[in-house]
Each structure stands twice: as structure tokens, then as C-alpha cells.
Amino acid sequence: MLLVTKKFHNKSEFEFMKLFAARNDSFLSADANVELSTDKSGSSARKEPSGPRHASSFTPSPAAMQPTSLEQVQATAEPNPLKTCENLSKEEAKDSFDVDVAVTNPEKVGDGMNAYVAYKVSTRTSLPMFRSKVFSVRRRFSDFLGLYEKLSVKQSLHGCIIPPPPEKSVVGMTKVKVGMDDPSSVEFVERRRAALERYLQRVVSHPSLLQDPDVREFLEREDLPRAVNTQALSGAGFLKMINKASDAVNKMTIKMNESDTWFEDKFQEVENEEQQLRKLHVVVDSLVNHRKELCGNTAVFAKSLAMLGNSEDNTALSRALSQLAEVEDKMEQLHQEQAASDFFIFAELLGDYIRLLGAVRGCFDQRMRAWQRWQEAQSTLQKKREAEAKLLWANKPDKLQQAKEEITEWEARVTQYERDFDRIGMTVRKEVLRFEKEKAKDFKSQIIKYLEAMLQSQQRLIKFWEAFLPEAKAIA
């Protein structure tokens, strides 16, 4: 059983994330027709005649403060726009906790079309939030999708990047239901097992997601309620959901004049990188298919050489042909291993990050939605003030008190929505920096592993040909 260690850091970040998760606001969307700006110093649309503006955001470093309430978090200073991956690493290096998660032992449960595959999820941890240090449960694929759904509902609204689950494959699962021992079914199950393990490792390596009660329940509870309506949460359904959310943001009638170029530049980088990864993924898939085709052709070639060697009268030539057939048999196995390396090490990495970049785009969209809600509240507040002015001119004191109360209510909403927008912006910035750091580590690790596999293949190939060379020279 392969256990891969994932770590998260900083105890103070625990309390920070608990307060952060407590705000489970739902974001509103509506149409408006005014153009406003996020520039806090230059936007005249944001100036309010009634009283000074309160502090609207908080510091991005949980280690630099010990908040005791949500109000204290909201009232602290603005995030540092110069925070880098190096600064983030220093924050995370203060405290460390081990969480080892592995997905192993796929087992078919049931018969016929009602059958499914259950996986053993093993956890080894030193965290006191769990009941024991070593434990395991069995989970089916829909349970993983259900976990993603729960995390998305609670965490994505705050700007968190929720790792997406692996794709659902109706064709692959149908083959498994028909026959688990079929080679294609075995390959499909192993591919899914590895993808689920990577998905779960990304979830538990995220500091705020690991603290979520649903994650702990998923890892510890023996029997989970059956997850339903998970079709839209995987594969094409997930990408369609992300694109639909992006389209909704693009249709906003209030145009956002982005004052922080960091967000604009990063969003453009994410979109460009996603396009390039998709192109590379297509090429690598083609490479995998060509290697598999090469395996089949090499097997046919080896068989033909063996038959030719058996029919050859020249003893030395017959022996050389038979030895060459054996070398080609070994090369077929080598090509199969290379195809597996292309797929499991490289192609799967690209597929994972294509889906992850979709999740990154989703967190940028949540920031846009928070900004939209804030601007709509400001527009409503302006209308309330205009209505109050009309009542004053019309000398209607009976309705004036209600108008003042509504203005007070909407002033509070504008202040709260501004804080929400600042908080989500800080979270998105931190999440993107963390994502870039993890991406660099993953690509470095997998590329080194891929190159080592290719190097070993070439070294074995050289040995095969060196061993055959004396046989070829012995032909008389």
C-alpha cells in the first residue's frame, strides 16, 4: 500500500479558517446598468455623504494576529498585495502536521448493472481532531463526488479552490460491471483508484478543507448516507458547471473596472495556461495511443520472426532469428511500460491540472459575484437616499422615518458586502499563490519520475541489444 505524506501548517491558521468558514453567505445576483470601479481612492460612486468609511478588510497573515471574533477579523488591515509564494511558505513552515491518505484495494460489490466498486481509504495522522491515529473505511465513487458537492456548497463561496473529483466514465464502469477481470476493466479501475487518491490527497493537504466536518466524516465514519444527484459533479458536468458560472459573470451589466492588476493578470495567466495544457493533453493522449499501437505491432513482429526462425535451415541464422524474436518480446513489454508511464505519470497530471485550473477560474468568478453584490447594494442605497430626498421635499414626515431606517439598513449592507469582497479577494490571492506553489512541486516531482522511467527503459533496451549482438555476429 502506497501512503503519500501531505502536510499543512500553522495552528493559528486553524482558528482563522474556523472563523472564515462560519460566514456562509449566499451571493445574490441581479442586473444593474451603472459602471462602477473597485478603486477605493478614486471611485466617486462609492463616496457616501453620511459619516466616515470604516476599515473594510483584514491582514492576510493569520500568524500576525490572534482574532477572537469575526468582527475583529473584519476590522483589521488590508491584505498585503506583495505577498509571494516565499512568504506563504514561511507562514506554513511554523507548525506541521502529518496526514497520510491512501486509496487501495478496489473491490467489486454486487452483480450485474447494480454492481459498484468500493475502495479502501486508509488514513494515518497525528491530528487530535481525529478519533485515532490509524483508521480506514470503504468508499464508493459516488461518495467522493458527494464530498466534493458538500465542500463546494460551503467553501467555494468564500473564494477557496476546491479540488475537483476525477471524471465519471459510464463506458468504463459498464465494462467493470460486466467483467472485472477484463484487461480494460483492470486498467480503468486502477486509473480511477489513482485519480481518487490524488483527489483526496489534495483535499486533506488544504488547511481549511481538512478542518471541514464533512472531510473528517468521510475519512472516519463507517457508513455514509448515499450521495445522490452527483452526475453533474464530475467530468463534462463539472466543466459545464464552471463554464456556466463564468458565462453568468460575463453577462453582468455592471462592468468591473479592475483597479488591482494582479487579479486581471493572474486570471489571464490561468486562461492561457488552461488552453496550453489542453493542447498538450491531446498530444500526450495521442502519444499513449501510438505506444499501445506500437506494442501490438511489436508483438506481431516478434511472432513472425519466431516463425521464420523455426523454418530456417541455417542453424546460426535460425538461432539468431529466434533470439531476435525474444528481444522483440521484451521490447513489447518495454513499450507497454512506457505507455503506462506516459499515461499515469504525465497524461493524468495534465488532466488533473486542467480541472484544477477550472476550479481556479471559479474562485475568480466568486470574487466577481461578491463585487457585483456590493455594487448592487450601493446602487440600492443611492436610490433609497434619493427617495428620502423626495420625501423631504414633499413634506411627508410619516414616511420619512421608514426611509431613514431603510437607509441605515442598506448602509450596513454596503459596508458588510465591501468587507466580504475584500475578504474574498484576500482569500483568492492566497489560494492562487498556494496553487502555484503546489503546481510547481507536482510538476517537478512527476517530470522527474517520468524522466527516470524513460531512462530506465532506455538502459534496459541497450542491454537487450548488447546481449543480442554476439548472436548476430555468430551468423555464418
N, C-alpha and C positions, 0 to 999 in steps of 0.2 A: 504494500500500500504506500503510495507516494503522498507525503504530507509536505505542503509548501508553507513556509512561515510567512505570515503577514503581520506587520506591526503598525500600531498607531500610537500617538504620543500626546503628552501634555494633559495632566489631570485637570488643570483649570479649564481646559477646553471642554471637559465633560460638563461642568456646570454651565458654561456658556451655551453649549448646544442644547442642554435641557431647557434653558430659558428660551432659546431660539425656537425649539420645536413646539413650545407652548402657544405660539401665535399661529393658529391655524385659520387665518382669514381666507375667505373666498374672494377672488378678484372679480370685480364687476367689469362689464364691457358695454359700451353704448357709443352712439355716434355724436360727434360734435364737429363744428365747422370753423374753428379758430385755430390759428397757428401759434404755438407757444414754444418756449425754449427751456432746456434744463439748466441753462446758465444762471446760477444763483445770484450773480452780481449784476448782470445786465438785462435781465428779462423784466420789462415793465409790467408784463401780465401777471407777475407773481407778487407785486407790491400790494400790501394791504394797508388801508388807512387806519385801522384800529389796532394800535399797540405794536410793540416790537416783536420781531421774529424770534422764536425760541430755537435752541440748538436742535438740529434735526438728524443727527447721525452719531455713530459711536466709533471708537477706535477699533482697528482691525486686529489688534493683538490681544488675545484673551489672556496671555501671560502678564500683560501690563496692568491688569485690573482684576478685581475680585467682585463682580457685581452680585448684589444680594436681591435685586428685584428687576423686573422687566423695565420699570420706569428709569432705573439707574442706567441700564443698558442703552435705552433710547436717548438719554440726555447727555451721553458722553461725546467725545470729539469725533471729527470726521475721519474716514479711513485714509491711510497714507497711500497716495497714488503711486509712490515709488517702491512699493513692496515688490520684492523679487522672489524667485524660487529659492535663492540662497537664504533670504530672511525667513521664508517659510520653513526651510529645513532646520534653521536654528531654533525656531519655536517648537517644532515637533521633536527635537532631539532631547528635550528636557526630561521627559518621562517616557518609558516604553513598556508595552505590554505585549505578550505573545498570544497570537490566536492562530492555531493551525487548523485548517479545514481541508478535508479530502472527500471527494465523491467517488465511491468504488462499488464493486460487486453488483453490477446491473443484473436484475432477476425478473424474468417474465412472470406476471401474476395473472391467472385466469386463462381462458381458452377462447379461441375464435375472435370475432371483432370486438368483444368486450375486454379483451386482454390489454394489459398495460405493463410498462417496465418500471420497477421500483429500484431506487438507488440507495446505497448506504451512505449517509452523510455523517462523517466522523469529525469530532471537534476535540482539540486539546488546547487548553487555555489556562492562564494564571489569573484571569479576571475574577474578582469576588462577586460580580453581578450574576454569574452562573452558579448553578447548584453544585456542580462538581467540576473537577479539572479535566476529566476524560469522559466522553459520552458519545453515543451515536444513535441515530434514528434512521428510519427508511422513509424516503420521499419519492413521489412520482413527479413527472414533468409538470403537470398542472399545478402542483404545489409551489414550484419555483415561479411560475407565472403569477400565481396568487400573491406571493411575497412581493413581486415587482409592483403589482397593482396597489397593494397597501402602502408601499413606500412612496409611490408616485403621488397618491392622494395626499399624503401628509407632508412630504419633504420637498417635492418639486416646486410647490408654490412659493417656497422661500428662496428659490434660486439654486438649490442643490442639484448636482449632476447625479442622476440615478442610473447606475449601470444597467443597460438593457439585457434582457434574457436572450438565450440563443433562439434561432429561428425554429418555428414549428414546421415539420415536414409530414404532410399527410401520406405521401407516397412511401417515404422511408418507414413510417410507423406501420403502415398497412403490410409491408413486407415482413416486418418483425412479427406482427400478429399471425401471419400465415406460417412463417417458419423462422424460428430464432437462430437455427444452425446454418442458415444460408450465408455464404461469404459476404454478400452485400449487406445482409442484416447485421452481421457481426461488425462490419465496418461502420455502419450507421450508428449502432449502439455505442461503440467506442468513441465515435466523433461527438455524439451528444453528451456522453459522460464527461469527456474532457472539456466541452464547452460549458456544461453546468458547473464544473469545478472552478473554471476560470471566473465565471459569473459570480459564484458565491464568494470566492476569494476577494474579488473587487468590492463586494458589498461589505464584508467584515473588515476590510482594510480601511474603510471610510469611517473616521471617528464618530460622526453624528449618526450614521446609519447603524453602526454596531450597537449603539445605545438604544435603538428603537425596540420597543417591547415585541413587535412582530418578528424581528430578526431573532431575538432570544427565544421566542416561542417556536420559530421554525427550526432552530438548532436543537432545542431541548425536548419539546413536547412530543410524546409518543404518537398520538393520533391528532391530526389536524382536521378541521372541518373541510369538506370537499370544496375546492376552488371551482367556481363556475364562471361562464362568460369570459373565458380567457383567450378566445380566438383572436381578438383584436390586439392582444398584447405581445404578439410575437411575430417575427419575420416581416412580411409585407404589411401586416396590420399595424405593427409598431411604426414603420416608416411612414405609412399613410397618416397615422395619427400625428406624427411630428410635422409632416408637411401641411396637414390641415391647420394645425396651430399656427404655423408660420404664415399661411395664407390669411388667417384671421388677423394677425398682426399687420400684414401688408395692407389690409383693407381699412385700417384705422384712418378716419378722416382728419384727426388731429395729427399733423405732421411733426415729428420729433426733430428738433434742431439739436443734435448731439453736441454738447459742449465738452465732453470728455472724449478725446480722440482715441484713448486707449480702448474703449469698448468698440468703437467703429472699426479700428484697425484689427482688433482680435477677431471680431465677427467675420471680417473679410478673409482673414487668415484661415479660419475654421472652414468657411465655404470653399476656398481654393484647395485646401488640404483634402477635404472630403472628395472633391472631384478627382484629384490626382490619385487618391487611394482607390477609388472605384475603377479607374483605368488600369492601375497596377494589379488590382484583384482579378480583373478579367484576364490579363496576360498570364498571371500565375495559375489560374484555373486552367487555361489552355496548356500551360507547361505540364501540369499534373496529368491532363488527359493524354498529352503526347508521350509522356513517360510510361503511362499504362499501356498505350498502344505499342510502344517500343518493347515492353515486357512480352506482350503477345507475339510480336514478330520475332523476338529473340528466341522464344520457346519453339516456334515453328522452325526457325533456322537450325537450332540445336538438334531437333528431331531429324531433320533432313540430313545433317552431317552424320549423325549416328547411323542412319540407314545406308548412306553412301559408304561409310567405313566398313560396314558389315558385308557389303557386296564387292569390296576391293580385294583383288588377288595379291597385290603387293603388300607384304606383311608390314613393312615400315610405314608405308603410306596409310594403310588401314588403321594401324595403331595411332598414327598422328591425327587422323580424322576423328577417331573415337575420343582421343584426348581433347581435341578442339571442341567436340560436342559437349564434353564435360565442362570445359571452360565457359562455353556459352550458357550452359545451365546455371552456372554460378553467377554469370553476368545478369541473367534474368532475375535472380533473387536480388542482386545488387540494384537493378533498376526499380524493382518493387520497393526496396527500402528508400531509394532516392525519391520516388513518387510520394511515399509516406512522409518523408521529411519536407518535401515541397508543400504538402497539404497541411499536416498537423503543426508544423513549426512556423511556416510562412503564410500560407493562404488563410489559415484560421486567425492568425494575428491581424491580418489586414481586415478580415471580415468583422472581427471584434471592434476594431477602431473605426470602421465605417459606421457601425451602430452607435458607438460611444460619441462620435462627433455629432450624430443626430441628437443625442441627449444634451450635448453642449449647446447646440443651437437652441434647444428647448429652454435652457436656463436663460439665455439671452432674451428669448421671447417672453419669459415670465417678467423680466425686468421691464420690457416694453409695456406689458399689461399693467404693471404697477404704476408706471409713468402715466399711462392712459387714464387710469382710475384717479390719480392725483389731479391731472389736468381737468378732467370732467368735474371733479369736486370744486376746483377753483372757478370753473365756468358757472356752476350752480350757485356758488357763493356770490358771485358777481350779480347774478340775476336776483338773488334774494335782497341784496343791497339796493338794487335798482327799484325793486318792489317796495322796499321800505321808504325810499325817497319819494315815490309816488304817493304813498300813504301820508307822508308828512305834508306834501303839497295839497293833497285832497282833504287834509284835516280830519282824519279818521282815527282817533285815538283808541277806539275799541279794538281795532285790528293791529295797531302798532306794536302792542306787547307781544303778540304771537309772532309777528315778523322779527322782532328783536331776538326772541328765543330761537327761531329758526336760523338766524344769522349766527348766533352763538354756537348752535349745534354744528353748522357747516364749517365754521372756523375751526372747531375741534377736529372735524373730519379731515379738513385740508392739512392741518398740522400732522395728524396721525398718518395720512396717506403719504405725506412727504417723508416722514420717518420710515415708513415701510419701503418706499422707493430707495432711500439712501441705504437702508439695511440690506435690501436685496442686491443693490449694486455692489456693496462691500462683499457679500457672500459670493456673488458671481465672479468677482475679481479673484477672490481667494480660491474658489473652486477651479477656475481656469488655470491658475498658476499650479495648483496641486495636480490637475490633469496633465499639464505639460511635463511636470516632473515625473509622474508615473509613466507617461508615454515614452519618455526618453529611456527610462530604466527598462521597460518592457521590450522596446525595440533593440536596445543594446544586448539584453540577455538572449532574445530569440535569434538575432542575427549571428551572434557568436555561436550559439548552439547549431544553427543551420550551417555555418561555415565549417564547424568541427565535424558535423555529419558528412558534409561533402568531401572534406579532406580525408576522413577515414575511408570513404568509398573509393576515392582515387588511389589511396595506398593499397587497399585490398586488390583493386583492379591491376595495379602494377605487379603485385605478387602473382596473380593468376597468369599474366602473360610471361613473366620471368620463369615460372615453373613450366610453361608450355614450350618455351623457346628451344630447350635441348631436344624435345621430341621432333620439332620441325627440322632442326639441323640433322637429325639422325635419318631422315628420309634418304634412301639410296636410289 
